[in-house]
Amino acid sequence: MSIADQLKMFIRQSGKNNNRIAVATGISRSAIGRFLSGERGLDLVSIEKLAAYFNLELRQTKPLTKKSKGA
């Protein structure tokens, strides 16, 4: 499950409305709504704000790999 999927699930299960989350995090209500509907993604800053708001820890579980230029 991706970070985005996990955040969506957590937001929905929290029972908090988009406006309340927007005011607390500084992320626009429309950006949260588009994210939850799958219309748009979120930038890393917004993901970090949501994680902090919900007291979640973001951590790397797989090593990052570089793609070769020819691939």
PyMOL commands that place a pseudoatom at each C-alpha (Angstrom):
pseudoatom trace, name=CA, resn=MET, resi=1, chain=A, elem=C, hetatm=0, pos=[0.000, 0.000, 0.000]
pseudoatom trace, name=CA, resn=SER, resi=2, chain=A, elem=C, hetatm=0, pos=[1.410, 3.385, -1.022]
pseudoatom trace, name=CA, resn=ILE, resi=3, chain=A, elem=C, hetatm=0, pos=[1.904, 6.343, 1.292]
pseudoatom trace, name=CA, resn=ALA, resi=4, chain=A, elem=C, hetatm=0, pos=[-0.925, 8.136, -0.517]
pseudoatom trace, name=CA, resn=ASP, resi=5, chain=A, elem=C, hetatm=0, pos=[-3.285, 5.188, -0.002]
pseudoatom trace, name=CA, resn=GLN, resi=6, chain=A, elem=C, hetatm=0, pos=[-2.354, 4.986, 3.668]
pseudoatom trace, name=CA, resn=LEU, resi=7, chain=A, elem=C, hetatm=0, pos=[-2.893, 8.724, 4.181]
pseudoatom trace, name=CA, resn=LYS, resi=8, chain=A, elem=C, hetatm=0, pos=[-6.267, 8.590, 2.425]
pseudoatom trace, name=CA, resn=MET, resi=9, chain=A, elem=C, hetatm=0, pos=[-7.347, 5.705, 4.618]
pseudoatom trace, name=CA, resn=PHE, resi=10, chain=A, elem=C, hetatm=0, pos=[-6.183, 7.457, 7.774]
pseudoatom trace, name=CA, resn=ILE, resi=11, chain=A, elem=C, hetatm=0, pos=[-7.900, 10.742, 6.853]
pseudoatom trace, name=CA, resn=ARG, resi=12, chain=A, elem=C, hetatm=0, pos=[-11.188, 8.987, 6.127]
pseudoatom trace, name=CA, resn=GLN, resi=13, chain=A, elem=C, hetatm=0, pos=[-11.035, 6.901, 9.313]
pseudoatom trace, name=CA, resn=SER, resi=14, chain=A, elem=C, hetatm=0, pos=[-10.232, 9.959, 11.430]
pseudoatom trace, name=CA, resn=GLY, resi=15, chain=A, elem=C, hetatm=0, pos=[-13.726, 11.353, 10.938]
pseudoatom trace, name=CA, resn=LYS, resi=16, chain=A, elem=C, hetatm=0, pos=[-12.297, 14.864, 10.566]
pseudoatom trace, name=CA, resn=ASN, resi=17, chain=A, elem=C, hetatm=0, pos=[-13.627, 16.995, 7.745]
pseudoatom trace, name=CA, resn=ASN, resi=18, chain=A, elem=C, hetatm=0, pos=[-11.450, 18.540, 5.049]
pseudoatom trace, name=CA, resn=ASN, resi=19, chain=A, elem=C, hetatm=0, pos=[-11.953, 22.062, 6.365]
pseudoatom trace, name=CA, resn=ARG, resi=20, chain=A, elem=C, hetatm=0, pos=[-10.718, 21.177, 9.846]
pseudoatom trace, name=CA, resn=ILE, resi=21, chain=A, elem=C, hetatm=0, pos=[-7.651, 19.413, 8.414]
pseudoatom trace, name=CA, resn=ALA, resi=22, chain=A, elem=C, hetatm=0, pos=[-6.983, 22.345, 6.048]
pseudoatom trace, name=CA, resn=VAL, resi=23, chain=A, elem=C, hetatm=0, pos=[-7.073, 24.926, 8.825]
pseudoatom trace, name=CA, resn=ALA, resi=24, chain=A, elem=C, hetatm=0, pos=[-4.794, 22.853, 11.055]
pseudoatom trace, name=CA, resn=THR, resi=25, chain=A, elem=C, hetatm=0, pos=[-2.233, 21.979, 8.366]
pseudoatom trace, name=CA, resn=GLY, resi=26, chain=A, elem=C, hetatm=0, pos=[-2.255, 24.977, 6.040]
pseudoatom trace, name=CA, resn=ILE, resi=27, chain=A, elem=C, hetatm=0, pos=[-3.097, 22.727, 3.078]
pseudoatom trace, name=CA, resn=SER, resi=28, chain=A, elem=C, hetatm=0, pos=[-6.018, 24.044, 1.072]
pseudoatom trace, name=CA, resn=ARG, resi=29, chain=A, elem=C, hetatm=0, pos=[-9.344, 22.300, 1.488]
pseudoatom trace, name=CA, resn=SER, resi=30, chain=A, elem=C, hetatm=0, pos=[-9.562, 21.852, -2.281]
pseudoatom trace, name=CA, resn=ALA, resi=31, chain=A, elem=C, hetatm=0, pos=[-6.120, 20.215, -2.419]
pseudoatom trace, name=CA, resn=ILE, resi=32, chain=A, elem=C, hetatm=0, pos=[-7.185, 17.769, 0.289]
pseudoatom trace, name=CA, resn=GLY, resi=33, chain=A, elem=C, hetatm=0, pos=[-10.429, 17.048, -1.551]
pseudoatom trace, name=CA, resn=ARG, resi=34, chain=A, elem=C, hetatm=0, pos=[-8.644, 16.459, -4.876]
pseudoatom trace, name=CA, resn=PHE, resi=35, chain=A, elem=C, hetatm=0, pos=[-6.143, 14.197, -3.123]
pseudoatom trace, name=CA, resn=LEU, resi=36, chain=A, elem=C, hetatm=0, pos=[-8.871, 12.125, -1.470]
pseudoatom trace, name=CA, resn=SER, resi=37, chain=A, elem=C, hetatm=0, pos=[-10.776, 11.778, -4.749]
pseudoatom trace, name=CA, resn=GLY, resi=38, chain=A, elem=C, hetatm=0, pos=[-7.645, 10.630, -6.556]
pseudoatom trace, name=CA, resn=GLU, resi=39, chain=A, elem=C, hetatm=0, pos=[-7.743, 13.616, -8.885]
pseudoatom trace, name=CA, resn=ARG, resi=40, chain=A, elem=C, hetatm=0, pos=[-4.344, 14.965, -7.739]
pseudoatom trace, name=CA, resn=GLY, resi=41, chain=A, elem=C, hetatm=0, pos=[-1.420, 13.965, -5.592]
pseudoatom trace, name=CA, resn=LEU, resi=42, chain=A, elem=C, hetatm=0, pos=[0.273, 15.914, -2.821]
pseudoatom trace, name=CA, resn=ASP, resi=43, chain=A, elem=C, hetatm=0, pos=[3.769, 17.312, -2.670]
pseudoatom trace, name=CA, resn=LEU, resi=44, chain=A, elem=C, hetatm=0, pos=[6.180, 16.086, -0.024]
pseudoatom trace, name=CA, resn=VAL, resi=45, chain=A, elem=C, hetatm=0, pos=[5.692, 19.173, 2.164]
pseudoatom trace, name=CA, resn=SER, resi=46, chain=A, elem=C, hetatm=0, pos=[1.939, 18.548, 2.291]
pseudoatom trace, name=CA, resn=ILE, resi=47, chain=A, elem=C, hetatm=0, pos=[2.468, 14.862, 3.008]
pseudoatom trace, name=CA, resn=GLU, resi=48, chain=A, elem=C, hetatm=0, pos=[4.777, 15.792, 5.880]
pseudoatom trace, name=CA, resn=LYS, resi=49, chain=A, elem=C, hetatm=0, pos=[2.207, 18.272, 7.246]
pseudoatom trace, name=CA, resn=LEU, resi=50, chain=A, elem=C, hetatm=0, pos=[-0.523, 15.626, 7.185]
pseudoatom trace, name=CA, resn=ALA, resi=51, chain=A, elem=C, hetatm=0, pos=[1.756, 13.085, 8.827]
pseudoatom trace, name=CA, resn=ALA, resi=52, chain=A, elem=C, hetatm=0, pos=[2.597, 15.552, 11.597]
pseudoatom trace, name=CA, resn=TYR, resi=53, chain=A, elem=C, hetatm=0, pos=[-1.070, 16.485, 12.085]
pseudoatom trace, name=CA, resn=PHE, resi=54, chain=A, elem=C, hetatm=0, pos=[-2.061, 12.840, 12.470]
pseudoatom trace, name=CA, resn=ASN, resi=55, chain=A, elem=C, hetatm=0, pos=[1.067, 12.045, 14.501]
pseudoatom trace, name=CA, resn=LEU, resi=56, chain=A, elem=C, hetatm=0, pos=[2.352, 9.602, 11.893]
pseudoatom trace, name=CA, resn=GLU, resi=57, chain=A, elem=C, hetatm=0, pos=[5.962, 8.741, 11.237]
pseudoatom trace, name=CA, resn=LEU, resi=58, chain=A, elem=C, hetatm=0, pos=[7.256, 8.691, 7.673]
pseudoatom trace, name=CA, resn=ARG, resi=59, chain=A, elem=C, hetatm=0, pos=[10.164, 6.383, 7.156]
pseudoatom trace, name=CA, resn=GLN, resi=60, chain=A, elem=C, hetatm=0, pos=[11.899, 4.685, 4.303]
pseudoatom trace, name=CA, resn=THR, resi=61, chain=A, elem=C, hetatm=0, pos=[11.373, 0.937, 4.247]
pseudoatom trace, name=CA, resn=LYS, resi=62, chain=A, elem=C, hetatm=0, pos=[13.056, 0.090, 0.961]
pseudoatom trace, name=CA, resn=PRO, resi=63, chain=A, elem=C, hetatm=0, pos=[16.356, 1.432, -0.330]
pseudoatom trace, name=CA, resn=LEU, resi=64, chain=A, elem=C, hetatm=0, pos=[16.026, 3.961, -3.104]
pseudoatom trace, name=CA, resn=THR, resi=65, chain=A, elem=C, hetatm=0, pos=[17.440, 2.819, -6.432]
pseudoatom trace, name=CA, resn=LYS, resi=66, chain=A, elem=C, hetatm=0, pos=[18.683, 4.923, -9.287]
pseudoatom trace, name=CA, resn=LYS, resi=67, chain=A, elem=C, hetatm=0, pos=[17.542, 4.140, -12.793]
pseudoatom trace, name=CA, resn=SER, resi=68, chain=A, elem=C, hetatm=0, pos=[20.216, 4.109, -15.412]
pseudoatom trace, name=CA, resn=LYS, resi=69, chain=A, elem=C, hetatm=0, pos=[19.910, 6.733, -18.138]
pseudoatom trace, name=CA, resn=GLY, resi=70, chain=A, elem=C, hetatm=0, pos=[19.501, 4.054, -20.789]
pseudoatom trace, name=CA, resn=ALA, resi=71, chain=A, elem=C, hetatm=0, pos=[16.579, 2.352, -19.088]
for i in range(1, 71): cmd.bond("trace and resi %d" % i, "trace and resi %d" % (i + 1))
show_as sticks, trace
zoom trace
